[in-house]
Amino acid sequence: MRVWAPYVLLVAGAAISTLGLYRAVALYSRFFRTRNRPDDGKARAAARLELAYSASIEAVVTGVGVEATLIGLFLLDHQLPWWILLGPLAMWLAAANSFVTLRYLRRRARGPS
């Protein structure tokens, strides 16, 4: 194993996690600015579904970044227990599951194409 590989994983994981969190905060702030508009209920429901769909994508991105960071830490210092890597992996899998479910619901809500 190269000496620089753990450091690259640490930096890349931190950058990916920060990007995912930044985009999720931007999504939430945009949603909360527009949620009290006098639209019909159907448009509000579509906006909520779109927010949940986009947030699940950002959760996948953040989970991958945290996992890369922890793998870098694991490679750098082998005193880190191996099971600690399962936490972000579970977060990533749960977010991927909600992404797939919400994509199905979004297609179904649009109706037949």
N, CA, C and O atoms as a printed pandas DataFrame, in Angstrom:
     atom_number atom_name residue_name chain_id  residue_number  x_coord  y_coord  z_coord
0              1         N          MET        A               1    0.856   -1.181    0.000
1              2        CA          MET        A               1    0.000    0.000    0.000
2              3         C          MET        A               1    0.897    1.238    0.000
3              4         O          MET        A               1    1.870    1.322    0.750
4              5         N          ARG        A               2    0.555    2.165   -0.835
5              6        CA          ARG        A               2    1.309    3.411   -0.903
6              7         C          ARG        A               2    1.072    4.227    0.363
7              8         O          ARG        A               2    0.031    4.114    1.011
8              9         N          VAL        A               3    2.040    5.033    0.693
9             10        CA          VAL        A               3    1.942    5.843    1.906
10            11         C          VAL        A               3    0.907    6.947    1.743
11            12         O          VAL        A               3    0.259    7.328    2.718
12            13         N          TRP        A               4    0.739    7.462    0.547
13            14        CA          TRP        A               4   -0.155    8.592    0.338
14            15         C          TRP        A               4   -1.609    8.188    0.146
15            16         O          TRP        A               4   -2.480    9.057    0.178
16            17         N          ALA        A               5   -1.906    6.927   -0.049
17            18        CA          ALA        A               5   -3.281    6.490   -0.320
18            19         C          ALA        A               5   -4.250    6.812    0.820
19            20         O          ALA        A               5   -5.353    7.285    0.545
20            21         N          PRO        A               6   -3.890    6.576    2.091
21            22        CA          PRO        A               6   -4.836    6.945    3.155
22            23         C          PRO        A               6   -5.119    8.441    3.203
23            24         O          PRO        A               6   -6.242    8.860    3.482
24            25         N          TYR        A               7   -4.096    9.242    2.930
25            26        CA          TYR        A               7   -4.284   10.688    2.960
26            27         C          TYR        A               7   -5.189   11.156    1.822
27            28         O          TYR        A               7   -6.007   12.059    1.999
28            29         N          VAL        A               8   -5.036   10.542    0.667
29            30        CA          VAL        A               8   -5.915   10.871   -0.461
30            31         C          VAL        A               8   -7.357   10.500   -0.120
31            32         O          VAL        A               8   -8.281   11.259   -0.411
32            33         N          LEU        A               9   -7.549    9.332    0.496
33            34        CA          LEU        A               9   -8.896    8.932    0.900
34            35         C          LEU        A               9   -9.473    9.882    1.937
35            36         O          LEU        A               9  -10.659   10.207    1.883
36            37         N          LEU        A              10   -8.652   10.333    2.880
37            38        CA          LEU        A              10   -9.123   11.282    3.892
38            39         C          LEU        A              10   -9.570   12.597    3.262
39            40         O          LEU        A              10  -10.650   13.105    3.566
40            41         N          VAL        A              11   -8.742   13.139    2.392
41            42        CA          VAL        A              11   -9.064   14.427    1.771
42            43         C          VAL        A              11  -10.258   14.291    0.833
43            44         O          VAL        A              11  -11.160   15.128    0.853
44            45         N          ALA        A              12  -10.270   13.249    0.015
45            46        CA          ALA        A              12  -11.389   13.057   -0.917
46            47         C          ALA        A              12  -12.686   12.791   -0.161
47            48         O          ALA        A              12  -13.732   13.331   -0.520
48            49         N          GLY        A              13  -12.627   11.965    0.881
49            50        CA          GLY        A              13  -13.827   11.682    1.664
50            51         C          GLY        A              13  -14.369   12.917    2.351
51            52         O          GLY        A              13  -15.580   13.135    2.383
52            53         N          ALA        A              14  -13.468   13.735    2.906
53            54        CA          ALA        A              14  -13.916   14.970    3.552
54            55         C          ALA        A              14  -14.524   15.932    2.538
55            56         O          ALA        A              14  -15.525   16.587    2.826
56            57         N          ALA        A              15  -13.927   16.019    1.360
57            58        CA          ALA        A              15  -14.467   16.908    0.326
58            59         C          ALA        A              15  -15.831   16.428   -0.163
59            60         O          ALA        A              15  -16.741   17.236   -0.349
60            61         N          ILE        A              16  -15.979   15.131   -0.371
61            62        CA          ILE        A              16  -17.257   14.586   -0.838
62            63         C          ILE        A              16  -18.334   14.766    0.227
63            64         O          ILE        A              16  -19.466   15.126   -0.094
64            65         N          SER        A              17  -17.992   14.519    1.486
65            66        CA          SER        A              17  -18.958   14.689    2.574
66            67         C          SER        A              17  -19.394   16.142    2.692
67            68         O          SER        A              17  -20.578   16.431    2.864
68            69         N          THR        A              18  -18.435   17.050    2.600
69            70        CA          THR        A              18  -18.762   18.473    2.695
70            71         C          THR        A              18  -19.651   18.904    1.536
71            72         O          THR        A              18  -20.600   19.662    1.734
72            73         N          LEU        A              19  -19.355   18.431    0.338
73            74        CA          LEU        A              19  -20.186   18.759   -0.819
74            75         C          LEU        A              19  -21.610   18.235   -0.638
75            76         O          LEU        A              19  -22.574   18.950   -0.913
76            77         N          GLY        A              20  -21.746   16.994   -0.179
77            78        CA          GLY        A              20  -23.075   16.429    0.033
78            79         C          GLY        A              20  -23.862   17.183    1.081
79            80         O          GLY        A              20  -25.052   17.440    0.896
80            81         N          LEU        A              21  -23.212   17.545    2.190
81            82        CA          LEU        A              21  -23.901   18.301    3.236
82            83         C          LEU        A              21  -24.273   19.699    2.759
83            84         O          LEU        A              21  -25.365   20.183    3.056
84            85         N          TYR        A              22  -23.379   20.353    2.022
85            86        CA          TYR        A              22  -23.662   21.687    1.506
86            87         C          TYR        A              22  -24.865   21.668    0.564
87            88         O          TYR        A              22  -25.740   22.530    0.647
88            89         N          ARG        A              23  -24.902   20.692   -0.319
89            90        CA          ARG        A              23  -26.022   20.611   -1.265
90            91         C          ARG        A              23  -27.327   20.273   -0.556
91            92         O          ARG        A              23  -28.387   20.762   -0.946
92            93         N          ALA        A              24  -27.262   19.437    0.488
93            94        CA          ALA        A              24  -28.474   19.114    1.246
94            95         C          ALA        A              24  -29.004   20.344    1.968
95            96         O          ALA        A              24  -30.214   20.572    1.990
96            97         N          VAL        A              25  -28.118   21.140    2.557
97            98        CA          VAL        A              25  -28.544   22.374    3.229
98            99         C          VAL        A              25  -29.140   23.343    2.212
99           100         O          VAL        A              25  -30.140   24.000    2.501
100          101         N          ALA        A              26  -28.544   23.438    1.036
101          102        CA          ALA        A              26  -29.092   24.312   -0.009
102          103         C          ALA        A              26  -30.482   23.849   -0.434
103          104         O          ALA        A              26  -31.361   24.677   -0.672
104          105         N          LEU        A              27  -30.691   22.538   -0.534
105          106        CA          LEU        A              27  -32.013   22.015   -0.891
106          107         C          LEU        A              27  -33.049   22.361    0.167
107          108         O          LEU        A              27  -34.149   22.808   -0.157
108          109         N          TYR        A              28  -32.697   22.153    1.434
109          110        CA          TYR        A              28  -33.635   22.447    2.513
110          111         C          TYR        A              28  -33.948   23.933    2.589
111          112         O          TYR        A              28  -35.105   24.311    2.777
112          113         N          SER        A              29  -32.944   24.776    2.448
113          114        CA          SER        A              29  -33.210   26.212    2.531
114          115         C          SER        A              29  -34.079   26.675    1.368
115          116         O          SER        A              29  -34.957   27.515    1.559
116          117         N          ARG        A              30  -33.854   26.146    0.170
117          118        CA          ARG        A              30  -34.704   26.507   -0.969
118          119         C          ARG        A              30  -36.132   26.022   -0.757
119          120         O          ARG        A              30  -37.084   26.721   -1.103
120          121         N          PHE        A              31  -36.285   24.825   -0.187
121          122        CA          PHE        A              31  -37.619   24.296    0.077
122          123         C          PHE        A              31  -38.344   25.146    1.114
123          124         O          PHE        A              31  -39.524   25.451    0.940
124          125         N          PHE        A              32  -37.659   25.533    2.191
125          126        CA          PHE        A              32  -38.322   26.294    3.242
126          127         C          PHE        A              32  -38.636   27.721    2.815
127          128         O          PHE        A              32  -39.559   28.331    3.354
128          129         N          ARG        A              33  -37.889   28.265    1.857
129          130        CA          ARG        A              33  -38.226   29.589    1.336
130          131         C          ARG        A              33  -39.492   29.547    0.493
131          132         O          ARG        A              33  -40.243   30.523    0.461
132          133         N          THR        A              34  -39.740   28.450   -0.183
133          134        CA          THR        A              34  -40.863   28.390   -1.117
134          135         C          THR        A              34  -42.061   27.611   -0.580
135          136         O          THR        A              34  -43.044   27.447   -1.303
136          137         N          ARG        A              35  -42.015   27.130    0.646
137          138        CA          ARG        A              35  -43.095   26.243    1.096
138          139         C          ARG        A              35  -44.391   26.964    1.428
139          140         O          ARG        A              35  -45.443   26.326    1.441
140          141         N          ASN        A              36  -44.363   28.265    1.697
141          142        CA          ASN        A              36  -45.587   28.975    2.064
142          143         C          ASN        A              36  -46.195   29.744    0.900
143          144         O          ASN        A              36  -47.000   30.651    1.114
144          145         N          ARG        A              37  -45.832   29.404   -0.296
145          146        CA          ARG        A              37  -46.443   30.044   -1.465
146          147         C          ARG        A              37  -47.887   29.590   -1.604
147          148         O          ARG        A              37  -48.231   28.468   -1.230
148          149         N          PRO        A              38  -48.724   30.456   -2.137
149          150        CA          PRO        A              38  -50.139   30.081   -2.285
150          151         C          PRO        A              38  -50.369   29.185   -3.503
151          152         O          PRO        A              38  -51.053   29.581   -4.446
152          153         N          ASP        A              39  -49.813   28.008   -3.483
153          154        CA          ASP        A              39  -50.014   27.032   -4.550
154          155         C          ASP        A              39  -51.098   26.052   -4.127
155          156         O          ASP        A              39  -51.568   26.063   -2.990
156          157         N          ASP        A              40  -51.469   25.227   -5.053
157          158        CA          ASP        A              40  -52.410   24.176   -4.696
158          159         C          ASP        A              40  -51.669   23.077   -3.942
159          160         O          ASP        A              40  -50.439   23.028   -3.946
160          161         N          GLY        A              41  -52.424   22.204   -3.302
161          162        CA          GLY        A              41  -51.839   21.139   -2.496
162          163         C          GLY        A              41  -51.036   20.148   -3.308
163          164         O          GLY        A              41  -50.081   19.554   -2.808
164          165         N          LYS        A              42  -51.423   19.968   -4.567
165          166        CA          LYS        A              42  -50.708   19.016   -5.412
166          167         C          LYS        A              42  -49.282   19.495   -5.701
167          168         O          LYS        A              42  -48.347   18.694   -5.727
168          169         N          ALA        A              43  -49.124   20.790   -5.917
169          170        CA          ALA        A              43  -47.787   21.339   -6.169
170          171         C          ALA        A              43  -46.918   21.243   -4.919
171          172         O          ALA        A              43  -45.724   20.958   -5.007
172          173         N          ARG        A              44  -47.522   21.482   -3.752
173          174        CA          ARG        A              44  -46.760   21.356   -2.505
174          175         C          ARG        A              44  -46.338   19.919   -2.265
175          176         O          ARG        A              44  -45.218   19.666   -1.820
176          177         N          ALA        A              45  -47.222   18.974   -2.554
177          178        CA          ALA        A              45  -46.877   17.561   -2.383
178          179         C          ALA        A              45  -45.757   17.161   -3.341
179          180         O          ALA        A              45  -44.860   16.402   -2.974
180          181         N          ALA        A              46  -45.811   17.671   -4.560
181          182        CA          ALA        A              46  -44.745   17.378   -5.524
182          183         C          ALA        A              46  -43.420   17.978   -5.064
183          184         O          ALA        A              46  -42.366   17.365   -5.233
184          185         N          ALA        A              47  -43.475   19.181   -4.480
185          186        CA          ALA        A              47  -42.248   19.808   -3.975
186          187         C          ALA        A              47  -41.671   19.014   -2.810
187          188         O          ALA        A              47  -40.453   18.878   -2.700
188          189         N          ARG        A              48  -42.519   18.493   -1.949
189          190        CA          ARG        A              48  -42.038   17.676   -0.828
190          191         C          ARG        A              48  -41.404   16.378   -1.323
191          192         O          ARG        A              48  -40.365   15.953   -0.817
192          193         N          LEU        A              49  -42.026   15.762   -2.301
193          194        CA          LEU        A              49  -41.466   14.533   -2.861
194          195         C          LEU        A              49  -40.129   14.812   -3.539
195          196         O          LEU        A              49  -39.190   14.024   -3.421
196          197         N          GLU        A              50  -40.048   15.921   -4.241
197          198        CA          GLU        A              50  -38.791   16.299   -4.901
198          199         C          GLU        A              50  -37.700   16.580   -3.872
199          200         O          GLU        A              50  -36.539   16.229   -4.081
200          201         N          LEU        A              51  -38.076   17.218   -2.758
201          202        CA          LEU        A              51  -37.102   17.476   -1.697
202          203         C          LEU        A              51  -36.588   16.173   -1.102
203          204         O          LEU        A              51  -35.383   16.010   -0.912
204          205         N          ALA        A              52  -37.485   15.253   -0.810
205          206        CA          ALA        A              52  -37.070   13.973   -0.226
206          207         C          ALA        A              52  -36.201   13.189   -1.205
207          208         O          ALA        A              52  -35.223   12.558   -0.801
208          209         N          TYR        A              53  -36.548   13.227   -2.469
209          210        CA          TYR        A              53  -35.770   12.530   -3.500
210          211         C          TYR        A              53  -34.359   13.111   -3.595
211          212         O          TYR        A              53  -33.377   12.369   -3.596
212          213         N          SER        A              54  -34.263   14.424   -3.674
213          214        CA          SER        A              54  -32.952   15.067   -3.786
214          215         C          SER        A              54  -32.132   14.894   -2.515
215          216         O          SER        A              54  -30.916   14.713   -2.574
216          217         N          ALA        A              55  -32.800   14.952   -1.365
217          218        CA          ALA        A              55  -32.079   14.768   -0.101
218          219         C          ALA        A              55  -31.540   13.349    0.023
219          220         O          ALA        A              55  -30.472   13.144    0.599
220          221         N          SER        A              56  -32.258   12.372   -0.505
221          222        CA          SER        A              56  -31.741   11.002   -0.438
222          223         C          SER        A              56  -30.519   10.837   -1.339
223          224         O          SER        A              56  -29.603   10.084   -1.007
224          225         N          ILE        A              57  -30.499   11.530   -2.469
225          226        CA          ILE        A              57  -29.301   11.505   -3.321
226          227         C          ILE        A              57  -28.117   12.112   -2.573
227          228         O          ILE        A              57  -27.011   11.573   -2.608
228          229         N          GLU        A              58  -28.354   13.235   -1.899
229          230        CA          GLU        A              58  -27.269   13.875   -1.153
230          231         C          GLU        A              58  -26.833   13.034    0.038
231          232         O          GLU        A              58  -25.666   13.078    0.427
232          233         N          ALA        A              59  -27.741   12.273    0.618
233          234        CA          ALA        A              59  -27.358   11.370    1.712
234          235         C          ALA        A              59  -26.463   10.247    1.200
235          236         O          ALA        A              59  -25.540    9.822    1.894
236          237         N          VAL        A              60  -26.731    9.770   -0.002
237          238        CA          VAL        A              60  -25.846    8.763   -0.604
238          239         C          VAL        A              60  -24.456    9.356   -0.811
239          240         O          VAL        A              60  -23.454    8.715   -0.496
240          241         N          VAL        A              61  -24.393   10.570   -1.335
241          242        CA          VAL        A              61  -23.105   11.228   -1.568
242          243         C          VAL        A              61  -22.359   11.419   -0.250
243          244         O          VAL        A              61  -21.163   11.140   -0.166
244          245         N          THR        A              62  -23.063   11.894    0.781
245          246        CA          THR        A              62  -22.430   12.110    2.079
246          247         C          THR        A              62  -21.969   10.795    2.693
247          248         O          THR        A              62  -20.884   10.731    3.272
248          249         N          GLY        A              63  -22.778    9.746    2.575
249          250        CA          GLY        A              63  -22.388    8.444    3.108
250          251         C          GLY        A              63  -21.147    7.887    2.440
251          252         O          GLY        A              63  -20.295    7.293    3.101
252          253         N          VAL        A              64  -21.040    8.075    1.135
253          254        CA          VAL        A              64  -19.840    7.618    0.418
254          255         C          VAL        A              64  -18.621    8.407    0.891
255          256         O          VAL        A              64  -17.540    7.843    1.059
256          257         N          GLY        A              65  -18.796    9.706    1.105
257          258        CA          GLY        A              65  -17.679   10.520    1.591
258          259         C          GLY        A              65  -17.228   10.124    2.985
259          260         O          GLY        A              65  -16.029   10.041    3.250
260          261         N          VAL        A              66  -18.178    9.879    3.878
261          262        CA          VAL        A              66  -17.826    9.456    5.238
262          263         C          VAL        A              66  -17.155    8.085    5.205
263          264         O          VAL        A              66  -16.197    7.843    5.939
264          265         N          GLU        A              67  -17.654    7.195    4.361
265          266        CA          GLU        A              67  -17.044    5.864    4.241
266          267         C          GLU        A              67  -15.606    5.966    3.737
267          268         O          GLU        A              67  -14.723    5.276    4.246
268          269         N          ALA        A              68  -15.363    6.815    2.745
269          270        CA          ALA        A              68  -13.995    6.991    2.239
270          271         C          ALA        A              68  -13.091    7.575    3.316
271          272         O          ALA        A              68  -11.931    7.183    3.435
272          273         N          THR        A              69  -13.620    8.513    4.101
273          274        CA          THR        A              69  -12.831    9.084    5.193
274          275         C          THR        A              69  -12.463    8.024    6.220
275          276         O          THR        A              69  -11.317    7.959    6.665
276          277         N          LEU        A              70  -13.428    7.196    6.597
277          278        CA          LEU        A              70  -13.142    6.162    7.591
278          279         C          LEU        A              70  -12.208    5.082    7.051
279          280         O          LEU        A              70  -11.393    4.545    7.801
280          281         N          ILE        A              71  -12.312    4.758    5.776
281          282        CA          ILE        A              71  -11.370    3.795    5.193
282          283         C          ILE        A              71   -9.956    4.373    5.221
283          284         O          ILE        A              71   -8.993    3.661    5.505
284          285         N          GLY        A              72   -9.836    5.671    4.924
285          286        CA          GLY        A              72   -8.528    6.318    5.018
286          287         C          GLY        A              72   -7.979    6.286    6.431
287          288         O          GLY        A              72   -6.791    6.032    6.631
288          289         N          LEU        A              73   -8.837    6.544    7.419
289          290        CA          LEU        A              73   -8.397    6.455    8.814
290          291         C          LEU        A              73   -8.015    5.033    9.185
291          292         O          LEU        A              73   -7.041    4.810    9.905
292          293         N          PHE        A              74   -8.782    4.075    8.693
293          294        CA          PHE        A              74   -8.493    2.670    8.979
294          295         C          PHE        A              74   -7.142    2.261    8.401
295          296         O          PHE        A              74   -6.374    1.552    9.051
296          297         N          LEU        A              75   -6.854    2.709    7.183
297          298        CA          LEU        A              75   -5.570    2.383    6.565
298          299         C          LEU        A              75   -4.413    3.113    7.239
299          300         O          LEU        A              75   -3.297    2.598    7.304
300          301         N          LEU        A              76   -4.688    4.309    7.737
301          302        CA          LEU        A              76   -3.647    5.102    8.379
302          303         C          LEU        A              76   -3.302    4.565    9.759
303          304         O          LEU        A              76   -2.132    4.503   10.135
304          305         N          ASP        A              77   -4.327    4.179   10.512
305          306        CA          ASP        A              77   -4.135    3.721   11.885
306          307         C          ASP        A              77   -4.926    2.434   12.059
307          308         O          ASP        A              77   -6.152    2.477   12.162
308          309         N          HIS        A              78   -4.266    1.314   12.094
309          310        CA          HIS        A              78   -4.955    0.022   12.153
310          311         C          HIS        A              78   -5.573   -0.274   13.514
311          312         O          HIS        A              78   -6.114   -1.361   13.715
312          313         N          GLN        A              79   -5.507    0.667   14.449
313          314        CA          GLN        A              79   -6.130    0.459   15.748
314          315         C          GLN        A              79   -7.626    0.740   15.703
315          316         O          GLN        A              79   -8.341    0.453   16.663
316          317         N          LEU        A              80   -8.090    1.285   14.626
317          318        CA          LEU        A              80   -9.519    1.533   14.453
318          319         C          LEU        A              80  -10.220    0.199   14.223
319          320         O          LEU        A              80   -9.796   -0.567   13.359
320          321         N          PRO        A              81  -11.291   -0.104   14.977
321          322        CA          PRO        A              81  -11.961   -1.396   14.790
322          323         C          PRO        A              81  -12.620   -1.480   13.412
323          324         O          PRO        A              81  -13.106   -0.478   12.888
324          325         N          TRP        A              82  -12.632   -2.666   12.838
325          326        CA          TRP        A              82  -13.155   -2.849   11.481
326          327         C          TRP        A              82  -14.650   -2.600   11.410
327          328         O          TRP        A              82  -15.149   -2.162   10.373
328          329         N          TRP        A              83  -15.376   -2.869   12.484
329          330        CA          TRP        A              83  -16.831   -2.736   12.450
330          331         C          TRP        A              83  -17.275   -1.283   12.402
331          332         O          TRP        A              83  -18.440   -1.009   12.114
332          333         N          ILE        A              84  -16.373   -0.345   12.678
333          334        CA          ILE        A              84  -16.735    1.070   12.606
334          335         C          ILE        A              84  -17.045    1.469   11.159
335          336         O          ILE        A              84  -17.734    2.461   10.918
336          337         N          LEU        A              85  -16.531    0.689   10.199
337          338        CA          LEU        A              85  -16.791    0.975    8.784
338          339         C          LEU        A              85  -18.221    0.635    8.379
339          340         O          LEU        A              85  -18.683    1.066    7.322
340          341         N          LEU        A              86  -18.922   -0.132    9.205
341          342        CA          LEU        A              86  -20.287   -0.535    8.858
342          343         C          LEU        A              86  -21.303    0.591    9.050
343          344         O          LEU        A              86  -22.360    0.572    8.418
344          345         N          GLY        A              87  -21.008    1.569    9.906
345          346        CA          GLY        A              87  -21.938    2.673   10.158
346          347         C          GLY        A              87  -22.252    3.491    8.915
347          348         O          GLY        A              87  -23.416    3.588    8.528
348          349         N          PRO        A              88  -21.238    4.084    8.274
349          350        CA          PRO        A              88  -21.516    4.838    7.052
350          351         C          PRO        A              88  -22.040    3.962    5.923
351          352         O          PRO        A              88  -22.812    4.422    5.082
352          353         N          LEU        A              89  -21.623    2.705    5.902
353          354        CA          LEU        A              89  -22.131    1.794    4.880
354          355         C          LEU        A              89  -23.629    1.580    5.055
355          356         O          LEU        A              89  -24.373    1.546    4.075
356          357         N          ALA        A              90  -24.072    1.436    6.303
357          358        CA          ALA        A              90  -25.507    1.299    6.564
358          359         C          ALA        A              90  -26.253    2.575    6.193
359          360         O          ALA        A              90  -27.359    2.517    5.655
360          361         N          MET        A              91  -25.645    3.735    6.481
361          362        CA          MET        A              91  -26.265    5.012    6.100
362          363         C          MET        A              91  -26.381    5.111    4.585
363          364         O          MET        A              91  -27.409    5.545    4.064
364          365         N          TRP        A              92  -25.339    4.713    3.884
365          366        CA          TRP        A              92  -25.338    4.773    2.428
366          367         C          TRP        A              92  -26.393    3.842    1.848
367          368         O          TRP        A              92  -27.107    4.217    0.918
368          369         N          LEU        A              93  -26.496    2.639    2.385
369          370        CA          LEU        A              93  -27.487    1.681    1.877
370          371         C          LEU        A              93  -28.911    2.135    2.163
371          372         O          LEU        A              93  -29.792    1.966    1.319
372          373         N          ALA        A              94  -29.153    2.711    3.340
373          374        CA          ALA        A              94  -30.493    3.216    3.656
374          375         C          ALA        A              94  -30.872    4.375    2.740
375          376         O          ALA        A              94  -32.006    4.453    2.269
376          377         N          ALA        A              95  -29.930    5.268    2.491
377          378        CA          ALA        A              95  -30.208    6.387    1.591
378          379         C          ALA        A              95  -30.417    5.906    0.161
379          380         O          ALA        A              95  -31.261    6.447   -0.554
380          381         N          ALA        A              96  -29.668    4.909   -0.262
381          382        CA          ALA        A              96  -29.863    4.354   -1.603
382          383         C          ALA        A              96  -31.227    3.686   -1.717
383          384         O          ALA        A              96  -31.878    3.771   -2.758
384          385         N          ASN        A              97  -31.660    3.022   -0.648
385          386        CA          ASN        A              97  -32.983    2.406   -0.646
386          387         C          ASN        A              97  -34.074    3.466   -0.766
387          388         O          ASN        A              97  -35.009    3.298   -1.548
388          389         N          SER        A              98  -33.969    4.555   -0.005
389          390        CA          SER        A              98  -34.992    5.587   -0.127
390          391         C          SER        A              98  -34.912    6.296   -1.470
391          392         O          SER        A              98  -35.937    6.747   -1.981
392          393         N          PHE        A              99  -33.719    6.409   -2.059
393          394        CA          PHE        A              99  -33.591    6.993   -3.390
394          395         C          PHE        A              99  -34.361    6.166   -4.414
395          396         O          PHE        A              99  -35.102    6.717   -5.228
396          397         N          VAL        A             100  -34.191    4.852   -4.376
397          398        CA          VAL        A             100  -34.880    3.977   -5.330
398          399         C          VAL        A             100  -36.389    4.023   -5.108
399          400         O          VAL        A             100  -37.160    4.079   -6.066
400          401         N          THR        A             101  -36.809    4.000   -3.844
401          402        CA          THR        A             101  -38.241    4.048   -3.536
402          403         C          THR        A             101  -38.859    5.363   -3.986
403          404         O          THR        A             101  -39.931    5.372   -4.589
404          405         N          LEU        A             102  -38.185    6.476   -3.694
405          406        CA          LEU        A             102  -38.727    7.779   -4.071
406          407         C          LEU        A             102  -38.698    7.993   -5.579
407          408         O          LEU        A             102  -39.560    8.688   -6.117
408          409         N          ARG        A             103  -37.727    7.410   -6.265
409          410        CA          ARG        A             103  -37.721    7.507   -7.725
410          411         C          ARG        A             103  -38.943    6.801   -8.302
411          412         O          ARG        A             103  -39.568    7.292   -9.242
412          413         N          TYR        A             104  -39.279    5.644   -7.731
413          414        CA          TYR        A             104  -40.470    4.916   -8.164
414          415         C          TYR        A             104  -41.733    5.738   -7.888
415          416         O          TYR        A             104  -42.612    5.838   -8.744
416          417         N          LEU        A             105  -41.819    6.325   -6.687
417          418        CA          LEU        A             105  -42.997    7.126   -6.355
418          419         C          LEU        A             105  -43.098    8.369   -7.228
419          420         O          LEU        A             105  -44.195    8.779   -7.604
420          421         N          ARG        A             106  -41.961    8.965   -7.551
421          422        CA          ARG        A             106  -41.973   10.152   -8.398
422          423         C          ARG        A             106  -42.460    9.815   -9.799
423          424         O          ARG        A             106  -43.242   10.566  -10.382
424          425         N          ARG        A             107  -42.006    8.700  -10.341
425          426        CA          ARG        A             107  -42.482    8.280  -11.668
426          427         C          ARG        A             107  -43.968    7.957  -11.637
427          428         O          ARG        A             107  -44.703    8.274  -12.573
428          429         N          ARG        A             108  -44.397    7.331  -10.566
429          430        CA          ARG        A             108  -45.807    6.957  -10.447
430          431         C          ARG        A             108  -46.705    8.183  -10.293
431          432         O          ARG        A             108  -47.826    8.209  -10.799
432          433         N          ALA        A             109  -46.197    9.207   -9.584
433          434        CA          ALA        A             109  -46.987   10.419   -9.381
434          435         C          ALA        A             109  -47.141   11.215  -10.669
435          436         O          ALA        A             109  -48.137   11.918  -10.845
436          437         N          ARG        A             110  -46.179   11.116  -11.561
437          438        CA          ARG        A             110  -46.270   11.831  -12.834
438          439         C          ARG        A             110  -47.315   11.231  -13.757
439          440         O          ARG        A             110  -47.831   11.903  -14.650
440          441         N          GLY        A             111  -47.616    9.990  -13.540
441          442        CA          GLY        A             111  -48.611    9.333  -14.371
442          443         C          GLY        A             111  -47.980    8.640  -15.557
443          444         O          GLY        A             111  -46.760    8.663  -15.719
444          445         N          PRO        A             112  -48.802    8.023  -16.389
445          446        CA          PRO        A             112  -48.267    7.311  -17.557
446          447         C          PRO        A             112  -47.665    8.281  -18.562
447          448         O          PRO        A             112  -48.212    9.355  -18.814
448          449         N          SER        A             113  -46.543    7.891  -19.127
449          450        CA          SER        A             113  -45.863    8.765  -20.097
450          451         C          SER        A             113  -46.365    8.513  -21.487
451          452         O          SER        A             113  -45.910    9.155  -22.434
